[in-house]
């Protein structure tokens, strides 16, 4: 029997980690109504079980990426499985909403470890000419989790919402053992490096202030005093962070990455892609429940066309990027996403599910075409000792885009829904349009999709402006 090459073993570990993280997030969304009822929590409180995970990962991945470049990938990746599993067990034991939010934060630390380290590990294991194919497979697994999550969540709710966390335990234990036994450190990293504690502290406070300000802006209003104070804190701390990072010898975030044209535009297009599509599924869940009258599980399943088309296109575009580079494919992907958004901009109360499925499929296809080539270009443009921080910045940009997208979208549509209807739709206790100003709500959706369309076009232009990425001289060395 032919021995399996290490690169495929490494890919099996990272794919399991990605599936682990994504599957858990998607099953949770379906279970939120049951959690709200049993823990007697308000919508604003229970919303933080979702937001704390997103915010923590966005903030933590650059620091973890930097640590991975200092001490290696394996220990951090295995630790990610262990911490996520412990967090899942604690979430299942939660008796109050506050406990659940706290334990979700523990879970998010594990998720950040898995997400921050998985992409650099793939880049370490695969040669540059096969990196797109490998990342495409990772993207396909991510999409599988997005499809299976709502279905699995619906099935587990019939047993009890705590099982959406308990189901993680055997997967986490297996993943930790498999990764510990099979992974190894492929690259020799520089010795005696120092961690930038001051820069990390400034970055954490600044980014947390920014992301919470964006969240408050979407829900409380952009001129709310707490929102404005948080924005001011974000500016102060991020300015101090940039100043410090330009002074220290071994910064937490190497700003020289942004002096490379290809990386700057690849990171920027990743951020814009997150802003353009981050809230699409979020908004459509409200539409399916509030306008079409579907229950939360069916509404979640109806979003599958996004993930299915991504699952199909991610490995194909990854293989193509290995041969033709990322510039054209990434730009084309964002343009195709924009075409899907044109269709969604015409959404009406009477729009058929078939028509929506077509536009969702096209939009998801574009994201699938964008994802693998763009990630491959980023990871292929840095030397081994910078892959951790490069992967961390990429994940941070994508998650920050999602937070911005949700905040903007909620600000747009919140005026068309009464607080009671908003909470009812979110909790799944309301199915139908009671408490919704339908014409205003549909107008809000169209505006949100139009903004996403424009941002996708800007993202496509930014992506194309990166220049050619086929030159071997692109790799940034220390």
SVG drawing of the C-alpha trace seen along z (x, -y; Angstrom):
<svg xmlns="http://www.w3.org/2000/svg" viewBox="-49 -61 66 63">
<polyline fill="none" stroke="black" stroke-width="0.4" points="0.0,0.0 1.4,-3.4 2.2,-5.7 0.1,-8.8 2.1,-12.0 2.3,-14.2 0.7,-17.1 -2.6,-15.2 -2.4,-14.2 -1.9,-17.9 -4.9,-18.9 -7.1,-16.2 -6.3,-17.9 -6.9,-21.4 -10.1,-20.4 -11.4,-18.7 -10.6,-21.9 -12.4,-24.1 -15.4,-21.8 -15.4,-21.6 -15.6,-25.4 -18.1,-26.2 -20.4,-23.3 -20.7,-24.5 -21.5,-28.1 -24.2,-27.1 -26.0,-24.7 -26.0,-27.4 -27.9,-29.9 -30.8,-27.4 -30.9,-26.7 -31.1,-30.3 -34.9,-30.4 -34.9,-27.4 -31.9,-28.8 -33.7,-32.2 -36.8,-30.4 -35.0,-28.1 -32.6,-30.6 -35.2,-33.4 -32.9,-35.8 -33.7,-38.8 -32.7,-39.0 -30.0,-41.6 -28.4,-39.3 -28.6,-36.1 -27.2,-37.9 -23.9,-38.2 -23.5,-34.5 -23.1,-34.9 -21.2,-38.3 -18.7,-37.4 -17.5,-34.5 -17.1,-36.7 -15.5,-39.6 -13.0,-37.4 -11.8,-35.5 -11.4,-38.8 -9.3,-40.2 -7.3,-37.1 -6.2,-35.6 -3.4,-38.1 -1.8,-37.6 -2.1,-33.9 -0.7,-34.0 2.3,-35.9 2.8,-33.3 2.6,-30.5 5.4,-32.2 7.5,-32.1 6.9,-28.7 5.4,-26.7 1.9,-25.5 1.3,-22.0 1.0,-22.8 -1.3,-25.7 -3.5,-23.7 -3.9,-20.8 -4.6,-23.3 -7.4,-24.8 -9.2,-21.4 -8.8,-21.0 -9.9,-24.5 -12.9,-24.4 -14.0,-21.0 -13.7,-22.2 -15.6,-25.4 -18.3,-23.3 -18.7,-21.1 -19.1,-24.2 -21.6,-25.8 -23.7,-22.6 -23.7,-23.0 -24.7,-26.7 -27.6,-27.6 -27.8,-31.4 -27.3,-33.5 -24.3,-35.2 -22.6,-31.8 -23.3,-30.8 -21.7,-34.1 -18.6,-33.5 -18.2,-29.9 -18.7,-30.9 -15.7,-33.2 -13.7,-30.1 -15.0,-28.4 -13.9,-31.3 -10.3,-31.1 -10.2,-27.5 -11.8,-28.6 -9.3,-31.3 -6.4,-28.9 -7.8,-26.5 -8.6,-29.2 -5.4,-31.2 -3.1,-28.2 -4.9,-26.0 -4.1,-28.1 -0.3,-28.5 -0.1,-24.8 -1.5,-24.1 0.9,-26.5 3.8,-24.8 2.8,-21.4 2.0,-22.0 4.3,-23.3 3.4,-26.7 2.1,-25.2 -0.5,-23.1 -1.5,-25.6 -4.6,-26.8 -5.9,-23.2 -5.3,-22.5 -7.0,-25.7 -9.9,-25.0 -10.5,-21.7 -10.4,-23.5 -13.0,-26.0 -15.2,-23.1 -15.1,-21.5 -16.1,-24.9 -19.1,-25.0 -20.1,-21.5 -20.3,-22.7 -22.5,-25.6 -24.9,-23.2 -25.0,-20.5 -25.1,-22.9 -28.7,-24.0 -29.9,-20.5 -27.9,-19.0 -29.0,-21.8 -32.7,-21.2 -32.3,-17.5 -30.4,-18.1 -33.0,-20.6 -35.5,-17.8 -33.3,-16.2 -32.4,-19.4 -30.4,-22.5 -27.5,-21.5 -26.7,-18.7 -25.5,-21.2 -22.5,-21.6 -22.2,-18.1 -21.9,-16.8 -18.6,-18.6 -17.0,-16.5 -16.2,-13.3 -15.2,-15.4 -12.9,-17.5 -11.3,-14.6 -10.7,-12.8 -9.3,-15.9 -6.9,-16.6 -5.6,-13.1 -5.3,-12.9 -3.6,-16.2 -1.1,-15.4 -0.2,-12.0 0.0,-13.1 1.2,-16.7 4.8,-17.9 6.6,-21.1 7.7,-21.4 9.5,-24.8 12.4,-25.9 11.4,-29.1 13.8,-31.8 14.9,-31.3 14.8,-33.6 12.0,-35.8 10.2,-38.2 6.4,-38.7 5.2,-42.3 3.0,-42.6 2.4,-46.4 1.5,-46.3 -0.9,-43.3 -2.6,-45.2 -3.1,-48.3 -4.4,-46.3 -6.8,-44.3 -8.3,-47.4 -8.4,-49.4 -9.9,-46.6 -12.4,-45.6 -13.5,-49.2 -14.0,-49.5 -15.9,-46.2 -18.2,-46.9 -18.8,-50.4 -19.9,-49.0 -22.2,-46.5 -23.7,-49.3 -24.1,-51.5 -26.2,-48.9 -28.4,-48.2 -28.4,-51.4 -27.7,-54.1 -24.5,-55.7 -25.0,-58.9 -25.5,-57.1 -23.0,-58.4 -21.6,-54.9 -21.0,-54.3 -19.2,-57.6 -17.0,-57.1 -16.0,-53.6 -15.1,-55.0 -13.0,-57.7 -11.2,-55.0 -10.6,-52.9 -9.0,-55.8 -6.7,-56.6 -5.6,-53.1 -5.1,-52.0 -3.1,-55.2 -0.9,-54.3 -0.6,-50.7 0.6,-51.8 3.2,-54.1 4.5,-51.4 4.6,-48.8 6.8,-51.0 9.3,-51.4 9.8,-47.9 12.2,-45.3 9.8,-42.4 6.2,-43.7 3.0,-41.8 1.7,-42.8 4.5,-43.4 3.2,-46.5 5.8,-45.9 3.3,-43.3 1.1,-46.3 4.0,-47.8 3.7,-44.9 1.2,-45.9 -0.2,-42.4 -0.8,-41.7 -2.3,-45.1 -4.9,-44.7 -5.5,-41.0 -6.2,-41.9 -8.4,-44.8 -10.5,-42.8 -10.9,-40.2 -12.3,-42.9 -14.6,-44.2 -15.9,-40.7 -16.7,-40.3 -18.6,-43.6 -20.4,-42.7 -21.7,-39.3 -21.5,-39.1 -25.1,-40.0 -26.8,-38.5 -27.7,-35.3 -28.6,-37.2 -31.1,-39.4 -32.6,-36.5 -33.4,-34.6 -35.5,-37.6 -37.1,-37.7 -37.9,-33.9 -39.4,-34.0 -41.1,-37.4 -42.3,-37.7 -42.5,-34.1 -43.6,-32.6 -41.1,-29.7 -40.0,-28.4 -36.3,-29.0 -35.1,-25.5 -36.6,-25.7 -35.3,-29.3 -31.8,-28.1 -32.0,-25.2 -33.1,-27.6 -29.8,-29.3 -28.0,-26.2 -27.5,-27.4 -24.9,-29.9 -22.8,-27.1 -23.5,-24.5 -22.2,-26.7 -19.2,-27.7 -18.5,-24.0 -18.5,-23.3 -16.4,-26.3 -13.8,-26.6 -11.7,-23.5 -12.1,-24.3 -10.9,-27.9 -8.1,-26.7 -6.8,-24.4 -7.1,-27.1 -5.3,-29.6 -2.3,-27.2 -2.0,-27.4 -3.1,-30.9 -2.6,-33.0 -5.1,-34.8 -5.6,-38.2 -8.2,-37.4 -10.0,-34.6 -10.4,-36.7 -11.6,-39.7 -14.0,-37.5 -15.4,-36.0 -16.3,-39.3 -18.0,-40.4 -20.0,-37.2 -21.1,-37.8 -22.2,-41.3 -24.4,-39.7 -26.1,-37.6 -26.7,-40.7 -28.3,-42.5 -31.0,-39.8 -31.4,-40.1 -31.8,-43.9 -35.1,-43.2 -36.5,-41.2 -40.2,-41.6 -42.8,-40.2 -43.9,-37.9 -40.5,-36.8 -40.5,-33.0 -38.2,-30.8 -36.8,-29.4 -35.7,-32.8 -34.1,-33.5 -32.3,-30.2 -30.8,-31.1 -29.5,-34.4 -28.2,-33.0 -26.4,-30.2 -24.8,-32.8 -23.6,-34.9 -22.2,-31.9 -20.5,-30.8 -18.7,-34.1 -17.5,-33.9 -16.3,-30.3 -14.3,-31.6 -12.8,-34.4 -11.9,-32.6 -9.2,-30.0 -7.2,-32.1 -7.1,-35.1 -6.0,-33.1 -3.4,-31.2 -2.0,-34.5 -1.6,-35.8 0.0,-32.7 2.2,-32.3 3.5,-35.8 5.2,-35.5 8.1,-33.5 7.4,-30.6 8.2,-32.6 5.5,-35.1 2.7,-32.8 1.1,-32.8 0.6,-36.5 -0.4,-36.7 -3.1,-34.1 -4.2,-35.9 -4.6,-39.2 -6.6,-37.5 -9.0,-36.0 -9.2,-39.2 -10.1,-41.2 -12.8,-38.7 -14.4,-38.6 -14.2,-42.4 -16.0,-42.7 -18.8,-40.5 -19.2,-42.6 -19.4,-45.8 -21.8,-44.2 -24.2,-43.1 -24.0,-46.5 -24.8,-48.4 -27.7,-46.1 -29.3,-46.2 -29.1,-50.0 -30.9,-50.0 -33.8,-47.7 -34.3,-48.2 -36.6,-51.2 -39.1,-49.0 -39.6,-46.4 -41.0,-47.0 -38.7,-45.9 -41.2,-43.1 -41.3,-41.8 -37.6,-42.0 -37.2,-39.9 -39.9,-37.5 -38.3,-36.9 -34.9,-36.4 -36.3,-34.0 -38.4,-32.1 -41.6,-32.9 -43.0,-35.0 -43.6,-33.5 -45.2,-36.0 -45.2,-39.8 -47.0,-41.0 -45.2,-44.0 -43.3,-44.6 -43.8,-47.5 -43.6,-45.3 -42.9,-47.9 -40.4,-49.6 -38.7,-46.3 -38.5,-45.3 -37.0,-48.7 -34.4,-48.2 -33.4,-44.9 -33.1,-46.3 -30.9,-49.2 -28.7,-46.7 -28.3,-44.5 -27.5,-47.6 -24.8,-48.6 -23.4,-45.1 -23.5,-45.2 -21.5,-48.5 -18.9,-47.2 -18.5,-44.0 -17.7,-46.1 -15.2,-48.1 -13.7,-44.9 -13.3,-43.5 -11.5,-46.6 -9.2,-46.5 -8.5,-42.8 -7.6,-43.5 -5.2,-46.3 -3.0,-43.9 -1.0,-43.2 0.4,-39.9 1.1,-37.3 2.9,-34.8 6.4,-36.2 8.7,-34.2 10.1,-37.5 6.9,-38.3 7.7,-36.3 8.5,-38.7 11.5,-37.7 12.7,-39.1"/>
</svg>
